[in-house]
């Protein structure tokens, strides 16, 4: 599995938050913060947009680091991604992502 595929199957390599972090692009951070604030009905500020990827060493977006139930579950089970978890087909946590992203589901299926 590619290192930049998150536990949930999303591709961190395509994430604008990661791109903004790697290129130190504050305009992109502002764009991502505005989009994520609206999408999640939350106050997300540009300075919060710093992430190197879900499963790699380095910075994490605050939600992903400590609040994401998918990441926390996968880490506690010590699985590479949800795709190798025997409970994935019936898991409501990962379904929050895979129900809305065929790409994420395909990534998990390998």
Secondary structure, 3 states (H helix, E strand, C coil): CCCCECCCCCEHHHCHHHHHHHHCCHHHHHHHHHHHHHHHCCCCCHHHCCCCCCCCCCCCCHHHHHHCHHHHHHHHHCCCCHHHCCCHHHCHHHHHHHCCCHHHHHHHHC
